Amino acid sequence: MKERMDDPKPEILRAYIEAQQCWWCGKGGWKSLPNHTCKAHGISAAELRELAYMYKKEPVSSRELREEDRQRTLARKDDWRASLKVRSQSVPVLSTKRKDELRARTKVLREKYKDIRIEKTRRPHKCRICGKEIPRSSPHLCSEECRSKERHQAMPPKARAKLSTTRKERTAAGLISTERESPKAHPCPICGKWIPRSVPATCSPECAKALTRQKNGKPHPCPVCGTILPTSKPITCSPECRKVVRQRTALVSAATRKRLWADNPEYRAQLSATKSKVMKRLYAEGKLRPSIPRKPHPCPVCGTVVPRALPTACSPECRRVLLQRAQAKACQNRTVKVPQEDYPKVAGRYWSGESTTVIAAEYRVTPRFIRAIAKEQKVSV
């Protein structure tokens, strides 16, 4: 759409749309500004958005109207059964005789209220800007100068400040320079190579990274070994130094806790209460076993006295000997339940298709042991 000479600037028109005020006639307080502009000035909603440089989905109506439409849509969705019932009802249609009666009545009312309507349109009033008498109810302002002043007053402060001085005025006042600055040659701050223009600041991406490191970081010594680091991070120079720093921090924290425990009775009482609460909760949830009392006993392998109830043996070697003894005892008990002379009989029953569970229950062993005997005998029926 070609822009007319009397059309406003986009930022001004957007401010008027936000305030729901017509730019062309000055009337305000509309719920739907496009309805007024279409009826009074012939400007549709699409043309209004185009003049204001707005997208199609941007609203041009008031927030009240949009909220009413939203509530109406929600009510329609909630009451869909009632809407179906209303649609199913028959729509009343006026008869020809009734239509003629309404037409005649409309003509009578139109003639009756014609003078009142004319009187309303001819109501004189004063201009809001200059106070000049206007004989009719419209227009509200007497001249184009008054309309321009009202538009300027209704504009937001930022837009008013932009329109107060143009670029030509700022250029004439010397606020904007019209001369183009010549490129300034300079050396690279990293390698010293000469750059013929003012940009870029460095000669290569590697120099740009080095310059960024110099700006962001400050050289400092490693707190452990004293090696000078070029940037502020990392704090230490190697993983070994970081480990030493962690150990120092842990020692300092432990020393601080000990000092507070000795010097501050309130801290001691608070820590003890917190610890007891945590222990009670863990006992209640079953995540912590109650402490086992100290019961000194001799090691069952070498006879050395063990100061606590657990572990049973005194060393890993003694625990290994205990485990071997337990395994040997279990094997001895298991083989006794199935005599050696019954091995062929058990294997024959297994390969004949009898249930492994039944055989194992008879000899009181596991089904796995019955299968091992059958495979060892290799008896097939």
Secondary structure as GFF3:
##gff-version 3
##sequence-region A 1 381
A	DSSP	alpha_helix	10	19	.	.	.	ID=ss1
A	DSSP	alpha_helix	33	40	.	.	.	ID=ss2
A	DSSP	alpha_helix	45	51	.	.	.	ID=ss3
A	DSSP	alpha_helix	63	78	.	.	.	ID=ss4
A	DSSP	alpha_helix	80	88	.	.	.	ID=ss5
A	DSSP	alpha_helix	96	112	.	.	.	ID=ss6
A	DSSP	alpha_helix	114	121	.	.	.	ID=ss7
A	DSSP	beta_strand	125	126	.	.	.	ID=ss8
A	DSSP	beta_strand	133	134	.	.	.	ID=ss9
A	DSSP	alpha_helix	144	154	.	.	.	ID=ss10
A	DSSP	alpha_helix	157	164	.	.	.	ID=ss11
A	DSSP	alpha_helix	167	172	.	.	.	ID=ss12
A	DSSP	beta_strand	186	187	.	.	.	ID=ss13
A	DSSP	beta_strand	194	195	.	.	.	ID=ss14
A	DSSP	alpha_helix	205	216	.	.	.	ID=ss15
A	DSSP	beta_strand	220	221	.	.	.	ID=ss16
A	DSSP	beta_strand	228	229	.	.	.	ID=ss17
A	DSSP	alpha_helix	239	263	.	.	.	ID=ss18
A	DSSP	alpha_helix	265	285	.	.	.	ID=ss19
A	DSSP	beta_strand	297	298	.	.	.	ID=ss20
A	DSSP	beta_strand	305	306	.	.	.	ID=ss21
A	DSSP	alpha_helix	316	337	.	.	.	ID=ss22
A	DSSP	three_ten_helix	340	342	.	.	.	ID=ss23
A	DSSP	alpha_helix	343	351	.	.	.	ID=ss24
A	DSSP	alpha_helix	356	363	.	.	.	ID=ss25
A	DSSP	alpha_helix	367	377	.	.	.	ID=ss26
###
